[in-house]
């Protein structure tokens, strides 16, 4: 699964498109392999589907994950890197990202899925799921505030790529990809409107799809 994801990332990088990346543990090997397969990302533009409101060197930062696994490993950097500046606070960072994303159509949105069915920082029942005008919003959370791209941006991607691994994701995967669209399972709402949605699963994550 990691190699398939890496090859899709490399195709997007070589194609010079706008790429939205995600955090979490699952994509790390895919990012590392993508950097190994293609050292020149000079025509690509990088975005983040979501970010925690922490400094960019914080271990919880999605930007830091990509810096360590891609940006520090490639020979030629992307044309542009638009990180979410979470350290300035959720509302300010969301306003900034909303403006940066004006007129942007993603070529690839690389998504994960949480055990609760969330994707990016779109959580079950969140008011952010109803947002149709803004391209990025702040998301209050008990642990740490976040900023996320909204559904119109993610669904506007030419390719939406999900990567889900492990038994703990099996229930959420079944609800997201075998059930109807449901605000209680935000990943079920993220589909490419005019392009392609690809779901990469290992056997454990796919275990409940046929049940």
mmCIF file of the C-alpha atoms, coordinates in Angstrom:
data_MODEL
# 
_entry.id   MODEL 
# 
loop_
_atom_site.group_PDB 
_atom_site.id 
_atom_site.type_symbol 
_atom_site.label_atom_id 
_atom_site.label_alt_id 
_atom_site.label_comp_id 
_atom_site.label_asym_id 
_atom_site.label_entity_id 
_atom_site.label_seq_id 
_atom_site.pdbx_PDB_ins_code 
_atom_site.Cartn_x 
_atom_site.Cartn_y 
_atom_site.Cartn_z 
_atom_site.occupancy 
_atom_site.B_iso_or_equiv 
_atom_site.pdbx_formal_charge 
_atom_site.auth_seq_id 
_atom_site.auth_comp_id 
_atom_site.auth_asym_id 
_atom_site.auth_atom_id 
_atom_site.pdbx_PDB_model_num 
ATOM 1   C CA . UNK A 1 1   ? 0.000   0.000  0.000   1.00 0.00 ? 1   UNK A CA 1 
ATOM 2   C CA . UNK A 1 2   ? 2.806   2.395  0.809   1.00 0.00 ? 2   UNK A CA 1 
ATOM 3   C CA . UNK A 1 3   ? 4.428   1.916  -2.572  1.00 0.00 ? 3   UNK A CA 1 
ATOM 4   C CA . UNK A 1 4   ? 1.138   2.448  -4.397  1.00 0.00 ? 4   UNK A CA 1 
ATOM 5   C CA . UNK A 1 5   ? 0.568   5.644  -2.439  1.00 0.00 ? 5   UNK A CA 1 
ATOM 6   C CA . UNK A 1 6   ? 4.138   6.778  -3.060  1.00 0.00 ? 6   UNK A CA 1 
ATOM 7   C CA . UNK A 1 7   ? 3.816   6.218  -6.798  1.00 0.00 ? 7   UNK A CA 1 
ATOM 8   C CA . UNK A 1 8   ? 0.633   8.285  -6.919  1.00 0.00 ? 8   UNK A CA 1 
ATOM 9   C CA . UNK A 1 9   ? 2.386   11.061 -5.002  1.00 0.00 ? 9   UNK A CA 1 
ATOM 10  C CA . UNK A 1 10  ? 5.305   10.922 -7.412  1.00 0.00 ? 10  UNK A CA 1 
ATOM 11  C CA . UNK A 1 11  ? 2.966   11.064 -10.411 1.00 0.00 ? 11  UNK A CA 1 
ATOM 12  C CA . UNK A 1 12  ? 1.364   14.169 -8.926  1.00 0.00 ? 12  UNK A CA 1 
ATOM 13  C CA . UNK A 1 13  ? 4.732   15.765 -8.184  1.00 0.00 ? 13  UNK A CA 1 
ATOM 14  C CA . UNK A 1 14  ? 5.975   15.107 -11.710 1.00 0.00 ? 14  UNK A CA 1 
ATOM 15  C CA . UNK A 1 15  ? 2.697   16.436 -13.074 1.00 0.00 ? 15  UNK A CA 1 
ATOM 16  C CA . UNK A 1 16  ? 3.271   19.781 -11.418 1.00 0.00 ? 16  UNK A CA 1 
ATOM 17  C CA . UNK A 1 17  ? -0.052  19.881 -9.612  1.00 0.00 ? 17  UNK A CA 1 
ATOM 18  C CA . UNK A 1 18  ? -1.179  21.248 -6.255  1.00 0.00 ? 18  UNK A CA 1 
ATOM 19  C CA . UNK A 1 19  ? -0.902  18.471 -3.658  1.00 0.00 ? 19  UNK A CA 1 
ATOM 20  C CA . UNK A 1 20  ? -2.566  18.464 -0.238  1.00 0.00 ? 20  UNK A CA 1 
ATOM 21  C CA . UNK A 1 21  ? -0.792  16.216 2.261   1.00 0.00 ? 21  UNK A CA 1 
ATOM 22  C CA . UNK A 1 22  ? -1.962  14.708 5.537   1.00 0.00 ? 22  UNK A CA 1 
ATOM 23  C CA . UNK A 1 23  ? -0.437  13.779 8.865   1.00 0.00 ? 23  UNK A CA 1 
ATOM 24  C CA . UNK A 1 24  ? -0.645  10.677 11.008  1.00 0.00 ? 24  UNK A CA 1 
ATOM 25  C CA . UNK A 1 25  ? 1.484   7.550  11.147  1.00 0.00 ? 25  UNK A CA 1 
ATOM 26  C CA . UNK A 1 26  ? 0.202   5.784  8.028   1.00 0.00 ? 26  UNK A CA 1 
ATOM 27  C CA . UNK A 1 27  ? 1.670   8.115  5.379   1.00 0.00 ? 27  UNK A CA 1 
ATOM 28  C CA . UNK A 1 28  ? 5.214   8.325  6.764   1.00 0.00 ? 28  UNK A CA 1 
ATOM 29  C CA . UNK A 1 29  ? 6.652   5.336  4.829   1.00 0.00 ? 29  UNK A CA 1 
ATOM 30  C CA . UNK A 1 30  ? 4.811   6.481  1.684   1.00 0.00 ? 30  UNK A CA 1 
ATOM 31  C CA . UNK A 1 31  ? 6.335   9.945  1.968   1.00 0.00 ? 31  UNK A CA 1 
ATOM 32  C CA . UNK A 1 32  ? 9.822   8.539  2.499   1.00 0.00 ? 32  UNK A CA 1 
ATOM 33  C CA . UNK A 1 33  ? 9.479   6.254  -0.506  1.00 0.00 ? 33  UNK A CA 1 
ATOM 34  C CA . UNK A 1 34  ? 8.085   9.048  -2.678  1.00 0.00 ? 34  UNK A CA 1 
ATOM 35  C CA . UNK A 1 35  ? 11.132  11.186 -1.862  1.00 0.00 ? 35  UNK A CA 1 
ATOM 36  C CA . UNK A 1 36  ? 13.381  8.265  -2.763  1.00 0.00 ? 36  UNK A CA 1 
ATOM 37  C CA . UNK A 1 37  ? 11.580  7.599  -6.061  1.00 0.00 ? 37  UNK A CA 1 
ATOM 38  C CA . UNK A 1 38  ? 11.589  11.229 -7.175  1.00 0.00 ? 38  UNK A CA 1 
ATOM 39  C CA . UNK A 1 39  ? 14.245  13.665 -5.923  1.00 0.00 ? 39  UNK A CA 1 
ATOM 40  C CA . UNK A 1 40  ? 13.000  16.574 -8.064  1.00 0.00 ? 40  UNK A CA 1 
ATOM 41  C CA . UNK A 1 41  ? 9.696   18.123 -6.901  1.00 0.00 ? 41  UNK A CA 1 
ATOM 42  C CA . UNK A 1 42  ? 10.352  21.468 -8.561  1.00 0.00 ? 42  UNK A CA 1 
ATOM 43  C CA . UNK A 1 43  ? 7.068   21.677 -10.461 1.00 0.00 ? 43  UNK A CA 1 
ATOM 44  C CA . UNK A 1 44  ? 4.804   20.674 -7.571  1.00 0.00 ? 44  UNK A CA 1 
ATOM 45  C CA . UNK A 1 45  ? 3.067   22.893 -5.037  1.00 0.00 ? 45  UNK A CA 1 
ATOM 46  C CA . UNK A 1 46  ? 2.477   21.507 -1.542  1.00 0.00 ? 46  UNK A CA 1 
ATOM 47  C CA . UNK A 1 47  ? -0.440  22.243 0.771   1.00 0.00 ? 47  UNK A CA 1 
ATOM 48  C CA . UNK A 1 48  ? -1.706  20.634 3.961   1.00 0.00 ? 48  UNK A CA 1 
ATOM 49  C CA . UNK A 1 49  ? -5.216  19.272 4.341   1.00 0.00 ? 49  UNK A CA 1 
ATOM 50  C CA . UNK A 1 50  ? -5.098  20.175 8.003   1.00 0.00 ? 50  UNK A CA 1 
ATOM 51  C CA . UNK A 1 51  ? -2.744  21.180 10.779  1.00 0.00 ? 51  UNK A CA 1 
ATOM 52  C CA . UNK A 1 52  ? -2.630  21.439 14.536  1.00 0.00 ? 52  UNK A CA 1 
ATOM 53  C CA . UNK A 1 53  ? -2.134  24.908 15.980  1.00 0.00 ? 53  UNK A CA 1 
ATOM 54  C CA . UNK A 1 54  ? 1.419   24.231 17.095  1.00 0.00 ? 54  UNK A CA 1 
ATOM 55  C CA . UNK A 1 55  ? 4.832   25.556 15.959  1.00 0.00 ? 55  UNK A CA 1 
ATOM 56  C CA . UNK A 1 56  ? 6.217   23.921 12.803  1.00 0.00 ? 56  UNK A CA 1 
ATOM 57  C CA . UNK A 1 57  ? 8.932   22.097 14.751  1.00 0.00 ? 57  UNK A CA 1 
ATOM 58  C CA . UNK A 1 58  ? 6.454   20.577 17.219  1.00 0.00 ? 58  UNK A CA 1 
ATOM 59  C CA . UNK A 1 59  ? 6.347   16.777 17.097  1.00 0.00 ? 59  UNK A CA 1 
ATOM 60  C CA . UNK A 1 60  ? 2.569   16.980 16.514  1.00 0.00 ? 60  UNK A CA 1 
ATOM 61  C CA . UNK A 1 61  ? 2.959   19.163 13.425  1.00 0.00 ? 61  UNK A CA 1 
ATOM 62  C CA . UNK A 1 62  ? 1.901   17.716 10.079  1.00 0.00 ? 62  UNK A CA 1 
ATOM 63  C CA . UNK A 1 63  ? 4.306   20.110 8.405   1.00 0.00 ? 63  UNK A CA 1 
ATOM 64  C CA . UNK A 1 64  ? 7.174   18.684 10.452  1.00 0.00 ? 64  UNK A CA 1 
ATOM 65  C CA . UNK A 1 65  ? 6.234   15.164 9.321   1.00 0.00 ? 65  UNK A CA 1 
ATOM 66  C CA . UNK A 1 66  ? 6.442   16.181 5.673   1.00 0.00 ? 66  UNK A CA 1 
ATOM 67  C CA . UNK A 1 67  ? 9.620   18.182 6.203   1.00 0.00 ? 67  UNK A CA 1 
ATOM 68  C CA . UNK A 1 68  ? 11.354  15.185 7.776   1.00 0.00 ? 68  UNK A CA 1 
ATOM 69  C CA . UNK A 1 69  ? 10.095  12.611 5.282   1.00 0.00 ? 69  UNK A CA 1 
ATOM 70  C CA . UNK A 1 70  ? 10.025  14.575 2.019   1.00 0.00 ? 70  UNK A CA 1 
ATOM 71  C CA . UNK A 1 71  ? 11.439  18.087 2.067   1.00 0.00 ? 71  UNK A CA 1 
ATOM 72  C CA . UNK A 1 72  ? 14.673  17.187 3.868   1.00 0.00 ? 72  UNK A CA 1 
ATOM 73  C CA . UNK A 1 73  ? 15.225  14.173 1.611   1.00 0.00 ? 73  UNK A CA 1 
ATOM 74  C CA . UNK A 1 74  ? 14.696  15.493 -1.911  1.00 0.00 ? 74  UNK A CA 1 
ATOM 75  C CA . UNK A 1 75  ? 17.331  17.216 -4.033  1.00 0.00 ? 75  UNK A CA 1 
ATOM 76  C CA . UNK A 1 76  ? 15.098  19.865 -5.616  1.00 0.00 ? 76  UNK A CA 1 
ATOM 77  C CA . UNK A 1 77  ? 12.367  21.457 -3.502  1.00 0.00 ? 77  UNK A CA 1 
ATOM 78  C CA . UNK A 1 78  ? 8.791   22.094 -4.618  1.00 0.00 ? 78  UNK A CA 1 
ATOM 79  C CA . UNK A 1 79  ? 7.929   25.241 -6.526  1.00 0.00 ? 79  UNK A CA 1 
ATOM 80  C CA . UNK A 1 80  ? 5.975   26.417 -3.488  1.00 0.00 ? 80  UNK A CA 1 
ATOM 81  C CA . UNK A 1 81  ? 5.282   25.110 0.010   1.00 0.00 ? 81  UNK A CA 1 
ATOM 82  C CA . UNK A 1 82  ? 2.174   26.540 1.680   1.00 0.00 ? 82  UNK A CA 1 
ATOM 83  C CA . UNK A 1 83  ? 2.105   25.335 5.243   1.00 0.00 ? 83  UNK A CA 1 
ATOM 84  C CA . UNK A 1 84  ? -0.705  26.232 7.639   1.00 0.00 ? 84  UNK A CA 1 
ATOM 85  C CA . UNK A 1 85  ? 0.791   28.634 10.189  1.00 0.00 ? 85  UNK A CA 1 
ATOM 86  C CA . UNK A 1 86  ? -0.949  27.102 13.162  1.00 0.00 ? 86  UNK A CA 1 
ATOM 87  C CA . UNK A 1 87  ? 1.313   28.885 15.616  1.00 0.00 ? 87  UNK A CA 1 
ATOM 88  C CA . UNK A 1 88  ? -0.511  32.193 14.965  1.00 0.00 ? 88  UNK A CA 1 
ATOM 89  C CA . UNK A 1 89  ? -3.827  30.734 16.194  1.00 0.00 ? 89  UNK A CA 1 
ATOM 90  C CA . UNK A 1 90  ? -6.660  28.897 14.513  1.00 0.00 ? 90  UNK A CA 1 
ATOM 91  C CA . UNK A 1 91  ? -8.773  31.793 13.293  1.00 0.00 ? 91  UNK A CA 1 
ATOM 92  C CA . UNK A 1 92  ? -5.865  33.809 11.882  1.00 0.00 ? 92  UNK A CA 1 
ATOM 93  C CA . UNK A 1 93  ? -4.272  30.749 10.291  1.00 0.00 ? 93  UNK A CA 1 
ATOM 94  C CA . UNK A 1 94  ? -7.600  29.682 8.759   1.00 0.00 ? 94  UNK A CA 1 
ATOM 95  C CA . UNK A 1 95  ? -8.217  33.172 7.360   1.00 0.00 ? 95  UNK A CA 1 
ATOM 96  C CA . UNK A 1 96  ? -4.732  33.181 5.853   1.00 0.00 ? 96  UNK A CA 1 
ATOM 97  C CA . UNK A 1 97  ? -5.124  29.745 4.293   1.00 0.00 ? 97  UNK A CA 1 
ATOM 98  C CA . UNK A 1 98  ? -8.595  30.554 2.970   1.00 0.00 ? 98  UNK A CA 1 
ATOM 99  C CA . UNK A 1 99  ? -7.103  33.468 1.027   1.00 0.00 ? 99  UNK A CA 1 
ATOM 100 C CA . UNK A 1 100 ? -4.109  31.475 -0.183  1.00 0.00 ? 100 UNK A CA 1 
ATOM 101 C CA . UNK A 1 101 ? -6.426  28.768 -1.527  1.00 0.00 ? 101 UNK A CA 1 
ATOM 102 C CA . UNK A 1 102 ? -8.476  31.166 -3.664  1.00 0.00 ? 102 UNK A CA 1 
ATOM 103 C CA . UNK A 1 103 ? -8.713  29.833 -7.233  1.00 0.00 ? 103 UNK A CA 1 
ATOM 104 C CA . UNK A 1 104 ? -6.703  26.725 -6.303  1.00 0.00 ? 104 UNK A CA 1 
ATOM 105 C CA . UNK A 1 105 ? -7.817  23.335 -7.589  1.00 0.00 ? 105 UNK A CA 1 
ATOM 106 C CA . UNK A 1 106 ? -5.976  20.453 -5.998  1.00 0.00 ? 106 UNK A CA 1 
ATOM 107 C CA . UNK A 1 107 ? -4.524  17.830 -8.253  1.00 0.00 ? 107 UNK A CA 1 
ATOM 108 C CA . UNK A 1 108 ? -4.227  15.355 -5.382  1.00 0.00 ? 108 UNK A CA 1 
ATOM 109 C CA . UNK A 1 109 ? -5.694  15.333 -1.880  1.00 0.00 ? 109 UNK A CA 1 
ATOM 110 C CA . UNK A 1 110 ? -3.964  12.656 0.196   1.00 0.00 ? 110 UNK A CA 1 
ATOM 111 C CA . UNK A 1 111 ? -6.276  11.671 3.049   1.00 0.00 ? 111 UNK A CA 1 
ATOM 112 C CA . UNK A 1 112 ? -6.179  9.444  6.072   1.00 0.00 ? 112 UNK A CA 1 
ATOM 113 C CA . UNK A 1 113 ? -9.089  8.211  8.139   1.00 0.00 ? 113 UNK A CA 1 
ATOM 114 C CA . UNK A 1 114 ? -9.355  8.031  11.914  1.00 0.00 ? 114 UNK A CA 1 
ATOM 115 C CA . UNK A 1 115 ? -11.006 5.243  13.909  1.00 0.00 ? 115 UNK A CA 1 
ATOM 116 C CA . UNK A 1 116 ? -13.938 7.627  14.435  1.00 0.00 ? 116 UNK A CA 1 
ATOM 117 C CA . UNK A 1 117 ? -14.278 8.207  10.686  1.00 0.00 ? 117 UNK A CA 1 
ATOM 118 C CA . UNK A 1 118 ? -12.718 11.657 10.631  1.00 0.00 ? 118 UNK A CA 1 
ATOM 119 C CA . UNK A 1 119 ? -10.504 12.828 7.799   1.00 0.00 ? 119 UNK A CA 1 
ATOM 120 C CA . UNK A 1 120 ? -8.294  15.907 7.720   1.00 0.00 ? 120 UNK A CA 1 
ATOM 121 C CA . UNK A 1 121 ? -9.668  17.739 10.779  1.00 0.00 ? 121 UNK A CA 1 
ATOM 122 C CA . UNK A 1 122 ? -13.271 17.159 9.792   1.00 0.00 ? 122 UNK A CA 1 
ATOM 123 C CA . UNK A 1 123 ? -14.717 15.348 12.800  1.00 0.00 ? 123 UNK A CA 1 
ATOM 124 C CA . UNK A 1 124 ? -18.082 13.593 13.272  1.00 0.00 ? 124 UNK A CA 1 
ATOM 125 C CA . UNK A 1 125 ? -20.906 16.083 13.530  1.00 0.00 ? 125 UNK A CA 1 
ATOM 126 C CA . UNK A 1 126 ? -18.595 19.100 13.286  1.00 0.00 ? 126 UNK A CA 1 
ATOM 127 C CA . UNK A 1 127 ? -20.043 22.436 12.068  1.00 0.00 ? 127 UNK A CA 1 
ATOM 128 C CA . UNK A 1 128 ? -17.079 22.514 9.663   1.00 0.00 ? 128 UNK A CA 1 
ATOM 129 C CA . UNK A 1 129 ? -18.842 19.842 7.610   1.00 0.00 ? 129 UNK A CA 1 
ATOM 130 C CA . UNK A 1 130 ? -21.542 22.364 6.701   1.00 0.00 ? 130 UNK A CA 1 
ATOM 131 C CA . UNK A 1 131 ? -19.118 25.020 5.464   1.00 0.00 ? 131 UNK A CA 1 
ATOM 132 C CA . UNK A 1 132 ? -19.495 25.744 1.746   1.00 0.00 ? 132 UNK A CA 1 
ATOM 133 C CA . UNK A 1 133 ? -18.064 29.258 1.334   1.00 0.00 ? 133 UNK A CA 1 
ATOM 134 C CA . UNK A 1 134 ? -14.756 29.180 3.182   1.00 0.00 ? 134 UNK A CA 1 
ATOM 135 C CA . UNK A 1 135 ? -11.876 27.072 1.977   1.00 0.00 ? 135 UNK A CA 1 
ATOM 136 C CA . UNK A 1 136 ? -10.278 26.680 5.406   1.00 0.00 ? 136 UNK A CA 1 
ATOM 137 C CA . UNK A 1 137 ? -11.715 26.929 8.914   1.00 0.00 ? 137 UNK A CA 1 
ATOM 138 C CA . UNK A 1 138 ? -10.522 26.703 12.492  1.00 0.00 ? 138 UNK A CA 1 
ATOM 139 C CA . UNK A 1 139 ? -11.617 23.623 14.425  1.00 0.00 ? 139 UNK A CA 1 
ATOM 140 C CA . UNK A 1 140 ? -11.698 23.855 18.241  1.00 0.00 ? 140 UNK A CA 1 
ATOM 141 C CA . UNK A 1 141 ? -10.668 20.648 19.985  1.00 0.00 ? 141 UNK A CA 1 
ATOM 142 C CA . UNK A 1 142 ? -10.130 19.638 23.602  1.00 0.00 ? 142 UNK A CA 1 
ATOM 143 C CA . UNK A 1 143 ? -6.512  18.643 22.949  1.00 0.00 ? 143 UNK A CA 1 
ATOM 144 C CA . UNK A 1 144 ? -5.281  21.272 20.486  1.00 0.00 ? 144 UNK A CA 1 
ATOM 145 C CA . UNK A 1 145 ? -7.023  23.612 18.068  1.00 0.00 ? 145 UNK A CA 1 
ATOM 146 C CA . UNK A 1 146 ? -6.728  22.774 14.397  1.00 0.00 ? 146 UNK A CA 1 
ATOM 147 C CA . UNK A 1 147 ? -7.183  24.262 10.945  1.00 0.00 ? 147 UNK A CA 1 
ATOM 148 C CA . UNK A 1 148 ? -8.652  22.207 8.120   1.00 0.00 ? 148 UNK A CA 1 
ATOM 149 C CA . UNK A 1 149 ? -9.480  22.473 4.459   1.00 0.00 ? 149 UNK A CA 1 
ATOM 150 C CA . UNK A 1 150 ? -13.222 22.264 3.929   1.00 0.00 ? 150 UNK A CA 1 
ATOM 151 C CA . UNK A 1 151 ? -15.244 19.776 1.911   1.00 0.00 ? 151 UNK A CA 1 
ATOM 152 C CA . UNK A 1 152 ? -15.492 21.938 -1.232  1.00 0.00 ? 152 UNK A CA 1 
ATOM 153 C CA . UNK A 1 153 ? -11.699 22.111 -1.487  1.00 0.00 ? 153 UNK A CA 1 
ATOM 154 C CA . UNK A 1 154 ? -11.078 18.435 -0.796  1.00 0.00 ? 154 UNK A CA 1 
ATOM 155 C CA . UNK A 1 155 ? -13.899 17.228 -3.035  1.00 0.00 ? 155 UNK A CA 1 
ATOM 156 C CA . UNK A 1 156 ? -12.675 19.578 -5.760  1.00 0.00 ? 156 UNK A CA 1 
ATOM 157 C CA . UNK A 1 157 ? -9.417  17.639 -6.054  1.00 0.00 ? 157 UNK A CA 1 
ATOM 158 C CA . UNK A 1 158 ? -8.895  15.788 -9.306  1.00 0.00 ? 158 UNK A CA 1 
ATOM 159 C CA . UNK A 1 159 ? -7.741  12.778 -7.287  1.00 0.00 ? 159 UNK A CA 1 
ATOM 160 C CA . UNK A 1 160 ? -8.729  12.027 -3.700  1.00 0.00 ? 160 UNK A CA 1 
ATOM 161 C CA . UNK A 1 161 ? -6.434  9.357  -2.275  1.00 0.00 ? 161 UNK A CA 1 
ATOM 162 C CA . UNK A 1 162 ? -7.224  7.599  0.984   1.00 0.00 ? 162 UNK A CA 1 
ATOM 163 C CA . UNK A 1 163 ? -4.690  5.417  2.786   1.00 0.00 ? 163 UNK A CA 1 
ATOM 164 C CA . UNK A 1 164 ? -5.916  3.385  5.760   1.00 0.00 ? 164 UNK A CA 1 
ATOM 165 C CA . UNK A 1 165 ? -3.968  0.662  7.528   1.00 0.00 ? 165 UNK A CA 1 
ATOM 166 C CA . UNK A 1 166 ? -4.617  -1.580 10.497  1.00 0.00 ? 166 UNK A CA 1 
ATOM 167 C CA . UNK A 1 167 ? -7.427  -3.309 12.325  1.00 0.00 ? 167 UNK A CA 1 
ATOM 168 C CA . UNK A 1 168 ? -8.336  -0.199 14.319  1.00 0.00 ? 168 UNK A CA 1 
ATOM 169 C CA . UNK A 1 169 ? -9.478  1.457  11.074  1.00 0.00 ? 169 UNK A CA 1 
ATOM 170 C CA . UNK A 1 170 ? -11.671 -1.445 9.888   1.00 0.00 ? 170 UNK A CA 1 
ATOM 171 C CA . UNK A 1 171 ? -14.979 -0.239 11.340  1.00 0.00 ? 171 UNK A CA 1 
ATOM 172 C CA . UNK A 1 172 ? -14.474 3.322  10.113  1.00 0.00 ? 172 UNK A CA 1 
ATOM 173 C CA . UNK A 1 173 ? -13.426 2.077  6.670   1.00 0.00 ? 173 UNK A CA 1 
ATOM 174 C CA . UNK A 1 174 ? -16.566 -0.030 6.369   1.00 0.00 ? 174 UNK A CA 1 
ATOM 175 C CA . UNK A 1 175 ? -18.769 2.901  7.371   1.00 0.00 ? 175 UNK A CA 1 
ATOM 176 C CA . UNK A 1 176 ? -16.942 5.340  5.105   1.00 0.00 ? 176 UNK A CA 1 
ATOM 177 C CA . UNK A 1 177 ? -16.715 3.254  1.964   1.00 0.00 ? 177 UNK A CA 1 
ATOM 178 C CA . UNK A 1 178 ? -19.510 0.702  2.164   1.00 0.00 ? 178 UNK A CA 1 
ATOM 179 C CA . UNK A 1 179 ? -22.211 2.838  3.772   1.00 0.00 ? 179 UNK A CA 1 
ATOM 180 C CA . UNK A 1 180 ? -24.102 5.949  2.709   1.00 0.00 ? 180 UNK A CA 1 
ATOM 181 C CA . UNK A 1 181 ? -22.709 9.465  3.134   1.00 0.00 ? 181 UNK A CA 1 
ATOM 182 C CA . UNK A 1 182 ? -23.015 10.326 6.800   1.00 0.00 ? 182 UNK A CA 1 
ATOM 183 C CA . UNK A 1 183 ? -21.903 13.432 8.737   1.00 0.00 ? 183 UNK A CA 1 
ATOM 184 C CA . UNK A 1 184 ? -21.063 11.099 11.602  1.00 0.00 ? 184 UNK A CA 1 
ATOM 185 C CA . UNK A 1 185 ? -18.446 9.548  9.291   1.00 0.00 ? 185 UNK A CA 1 
ATOM 186 C CA . UNK A 1 186 ? -16.800 12.552 7.619   1.00 0.00 ? 186 UNK A CA 1 
ATOM 187 C CA . UNK A 1 187 ? -14.594 10.419 5.394   1.00 0.00 ? 187 UNK A CA 1 
ATOM 188 C CA . UNK A 1 188 ? -17.790 9.217  3.704   1.00 0.00 ? 188 UNK A CA 1 
ATOM 189 C CA . UNK A 1 189 ? -18.349 12.784 2.486   1.00 0.00 ? 189 UNK A CA 1 
ATOM 190 C CA . UNK A 1 190 ? -14.975 13.253 0.810   1.00 0.00 ? 190 UNK A CA 1 
ATOM 191 C CA . UNK A 1 191 ? -15.135 12.110 -2.796  1.00 0.00 ? 191 UNK A CA 1 
ATOM 192 C CA . UNK A 1 192 ? -13.692 13.738 -5.888  1.00 0.00 ? 192 UNK A CA 1 
ATOM 193 C CA . UNK A 1 193 ? -16.598 15.511 -7.551  1.00 0.00 ? 193 UNK A CA 1 
ATOM 194 C CA . UNK A 1 194 ? -15.233 15.504 -11.097 1.00 0.00 ? 194 UNK A CA 1 
ATOM 195 C CA . UNK A 1 195 ? -12.265 13.194 -10.866 1.00 0.00 ? 195 UNK A CA 1 
ATOM 196 C CA . UNK A 1 196 ? -11.237 9.961  -9.160  1.00 0.00 ? 196 UNK A CA 1 
ATOM 197 C CA . UNK A 1 197 ? -11.316 8.679  -5.591  1.00 0.00 ? 197 UNK A CA 1 
ATOM 198 C CA . UNK A 1 198 ? -8.791  5.966  -4.759  1.00 0.00 ? 198 UNK A CA 1 
ATOM 199 C CA . UNK A 1 199 ? -8.818  3.963  -1.523  1.00 0.00 ? 199 UNK A CA 1 
ATOM 200 C CA . UNK A 1 200 ? -5.725  1.992  -0.517  1.00 0.00 ? 200 UNK A CA 1 
ATOM 201 C CA . UNK A 1 201 ? -6.247  -0.493 2.310   1.00 0.00 ? 201 UNK A CA 1 
ATOM 202 C CA . UNK A 1 202 ? -4.319  -3.314 3.864   1.00 0.00 ? 202 UNK A CA 1 
ATOM 203 C CA . UNK A 1 203 ? -6.099  -6.565 4.672   1.00 0.00 ? 203 UNK A CA 1 
ATOM 204 C CA . UNK A 1 204 ? -6.752  -5.572 8.289   1.00 0.00 ? 204 UNK A CA 1 
ATOM 205 C CA . UNK A 1 205 ? -8.333  -2.231 7.425   1.00 0.00 ? 205 UNK A CA 1 
ATOM 206 C CA . UNK A 1 206 ? -10.488 -3.869 4.748   1.00 0.00 ? 206 UNK A CA 1 
ATOM 207 C CA . UNK A 1 207 ? -11.623 -6.731 6.992   1.00 0.00 ? 207 UNK A CA 1 
ATOM 208 C CA . UNK A 1 208 ? -15.189 -5.503 7.562   1.00 0.00 ? 208 UNK A CA 1 
ATOM 209 C CA . UNK A 1 209 ? -15.993 -4.362 4.036   1.00 0.00 ? 209 UNK A CA 1 
ATOM 210 C CA . UNK A 1 210 ? -17.653 -7.646 3.151   1.00 0.00 ? 210 UNK A CA 1 
ATOM 211 C CA . UNK A 1 211 ? -19.503 -8.070 6.442   1.00 0.00 ? 211 UNK A CA 1 
# 
